[in-house]
Amino acid sequence: MDAVFLARMQFAANITFHILFPSISIALGWVLLFFRFKHLRAADPQHKLEWLRAYRQWTKVFALTFALGVVSGVTMSFQFGTNWPGYMERVGNIAGPLLGYEVLTAFFLEAGFLGVMLFGHRRVGEMVHLGATVLVAFGTLMSAFWILALNSWMQTPAGYEIVGGQFHARNWLEIVFNPSFPYRLVHMILASALTCAFLLMGVSAWQLLKGVAMDTAPRVLRTGLILAALAAPAQMVAGDFHGLNTLKHQPQKIAAVEGIWETTRGAPLLLFAIPDDAARMNHFELAVPKLASLILRHDPDGELKGLNEFPSAHPPVLPVFWSFRIMVGTGILMLLVSWVGLWWHWRDGWDFAKMPRPMLGIFAVMTFAGWVATIAGWYVTEIGRQPFIVSGLVRTAEVASRVPASSIAVTFSVYVALYLALLAAYIGVLKYLAETADKKPYASASTAAPGEPKPYQREGEFA
């Protein structure tokens, strides 16, 4: 394997690990804000206590997720210098400010006010603590905004001019709100909502199955179930719009997604195939006639360009083709599970005690289903841009460093080993938090409702 391929593999490993955590934290920040509002507005003292417990437990999960997201993000930015120095030399005038805006408007908010969320309750006023939660949730959204603005610009560049081989900003509004940015932002937010929803459902279902659930578990599970049931169909609609936008601006990516080699009218939708780049054909096709044209052109006889229209300028087909099908298949499964689960829960009178254990088991098994769909979708996006790092303008091989392949192989191995260890640790800590949930929260004497613990007294220890 040559140095460029190994550098791409190393960056792919880093971004695969990194995207796991923003895919949770973007939506989880807003879920925590929902828990906080429910706690403040609940009239029943027991309900207030349950929502507060849920908030505290999942704030710990958010803090852990945020920490690993920061660590993996920092190492990823280092690789711009070690493996891709030509990238910053060519597009640094655009990429640098966008990354800087993300730090200034998002990271500072999250890092600054997360401490208030974790340690400030009952030490600052309720409105101040609520404001800290709002700012952290807003910070997660701003982080997604700036990172996706840069990534979308690399997919559909706009608002630039090239002077002496370097890219310069001509119009920042066109750069940020480039043609694919709105679609990618909505798609990522909904992906995070689904990832977070199934995490809430899976952890709560695990607690119920293991008999370690607090009285907050049904509330958290119901929140995740409703969120998933709403986000899944919304994601399918957003994905359709995103696909139409990609067809307009990156037709070679769509051709790879659909496995279309020759320009075709009435292109079939391939349910199964093994694309062969060398032979320029597919093996073992299983297709639905004209369905691809109907979906993408809204016309069963619509024309779709084939990969042969883009010689030496289209992505490797096999990983893009199958990543897309894994993403869509996982999304359909998430839709079915959430809708069936919500219907079953409604039929049982909103009582999870009546939920069949096999259904709870399905929720638990699908705890990280959002990760599978998000990673697969990210591969479609990033591999589908190849062989360019800035679509149609800068090839990936042009900006790679001259670090020997053997050196990259060593650091790649170290990265993968470290990431696997950190991922195992993260899941282990989640399991520990789920099985040893805090059943003894504290409350203020001045604001404690009847039956709610007084300050620095554990539940059941009333003055």
Protein Blocks (a to p, Z undefined) as FASTA:
>chain_A
ZZklmmmmmmmmmmmmmmmmmmmmmmmmmmmmmmmmmmmmpmblklmmmmmmmmmmmmmm
mmmmmmmmmmmmmmmmmmmmmmmmmlmmmmmmmmmmmmmmmmmmmmmmmmmmmmmmmmmg
okacfklmmmmmmmmmmmmmmmmmmmmmmmmmmmmgghiaceehiacdfblklmmmgmkl
mmmmmmmmmmmmmmmmmmmmmmmmmmmmnopacfklmmmmmmmmmmmmmmmmmmmmmmmm
mmmmmmmmmmmlmmmmnopabdcehiacdfbdcddfklopaehiacdehklmmmmnopak
bccddfklmghiaccfklmmmmmmmmmmmmmmmmmmmmmmmmmmmmnoopaklpcfklmm
mmmmmmmmmmmmmmmmmmmmmmmmpccfbghkacfklmpcfbdfklmmmmmmmmmmmmmm
mmmmmmmmmmmmmmmccfbdcddfklocghiacehiaehiaZZ
